[in-house]
């Protein structure tokens, strides 16, 4: 809602700017020239280009962050599975060790 309100306010401000700055100007760049370009277009076009460029950079950063987070989540899942397997193996070895101690007579009540 706040974004919509801010967009409407900025649109109204730009509309007022455009109606008050209808004068024409010439643009010269690298040997090329554009004649009779309204002043509000001279302001609007670079503004839109900057916003588009900023949005593209934001999307790339967002995508990079999501990929990094997903990679981390995948690594955590793999490590949790590995930990569970190691824990199971340790438990099996403890049971086997207890059985061997019981067979050899080294088993006492304190080793439980």
C-alpha positions in Angstrom: 0.0 0.0 0.0 2.8 2.4 0.9 4.5 1.6 -2.5 1.3 2.4 -4.3 0.9 5.7 -2.5 4.5 6.7 -3.1 4.2 5.9 -6.8 1.0 8.0 -7.1 2.6 11.0 -5.3 5.8 10.8 -7.5 3.6 10.5 -10.6 1.7 13.6 -9.7 4.9 15.5 -9.0 6.4 14.4 -12.3 3.1 15.4 -14.1 3.3 18.9 -12.6 7.0 19.1 -13.6 6.2 18.0 -17.2 3.4 20.5 -17.6 5.6 23.4 -16.3 8.6 22.4 -18.4 7.3 21.9 -21.9 10.1 23.9 -23.5 12.2 22.2 -26.1 15.9 21.7 -26.2 18.5 20.2 -28.4 20.7 17.3 -27.3 24.2 16.8 -28.7 26.1 13.6 -28.0 29.2 12.1 -29.8 28.5 13.9 -33.1 24.7 13.2 -33.0 22.0 15.7 -32.3 18.4 15.5 -31.4 16.4 18.7 -32.0 13.2 19.9 -30.4 13.2 17.4 -27.5 10.9 18.4 -24.6 12.7 19.1 -21.3 10.6 16.6 -19.3 11.8 13.8 -21.7 15.4 14.9 -21.1 14.7 14.3 -17.4 12.4 11.2 -17.7 14.5 9.0 -20.0 17.7 9.0 -17.9 15.6 8.5 -14.8 13.9 5.5 -16.2 17.2 4.1 -17.4 18.7 4.5 -14.0 15.7 2.8 -12.3 15.9 -0.1 -14.8 19.6 -0.5 -14.3 19.2 -0.4 -10.5 16.4 -3.0 -10.7 18.5 -5.3 -12.8 21.4 -5.1 -10.3 18.9 -5.8 -7.4 17.6 -8.9 -9.2 21.1 -10.2 -9.8 22.0 -9.7 -6.1 18.7 -11.3 -5.0 19.3 -14.3 -7.3 22.9 -14.7 -6.0 21.7 -14.5 -2.4 19.0 -17.2 -3.0 21.5 -19.5 -4.7 23.9 -19.1 -1.8 21.2 -19.8 0.8 20.0 -22.8 -1.1 23.5 -24.2 -1.4 23.9 -23.7 2.4 20.6 -25.4 3.1 21.6 -28.3 0.9 25.0 -28.6 2.6 23.3 -28.5 6.1 20.9 -31.3 5.0 23.8 -33.4 3.8 25.8 -32.9 7.0 22.7 -33.7 9.1 22.3 -37.0 7.2 26.0 -37.7 7.6 25.8 -37.0 11.3 22.9 -39.4 11.7 24.8 -42.2 9.9 27.9 -41.6 12.0 25.8 -41.6 15.2 24.1 -44.9 14.1 27.5 -46.4 13.4 28.9 -45.3 16.8 25.9 -46.8 18.5 26.4 -50.1 16.7 30.1 -50.1 17.6 29.2 -49.4 21.3 26.8 -52.3 21.3 29.4 -54.6 19.6 32.0 -53.4 22.2 29.7 -54.2 25.1 28.9 -57.7 23.6 32.7 -58.4 23.2 33.4 -57.3 26.8 30.5 -59.5 28.0 32.0 -62.5 26.2 35.5 -62.0 27.4 34.4 -61.4 31.0 35.6 -57.8 31.2 32.0 -56.7 31.6 31.1 -55.0 34.9 28.2 -53.0 36.0 30.1 -49.7 35.8 30.6 -49.9 32.1 26.9 -49.8 31.3 
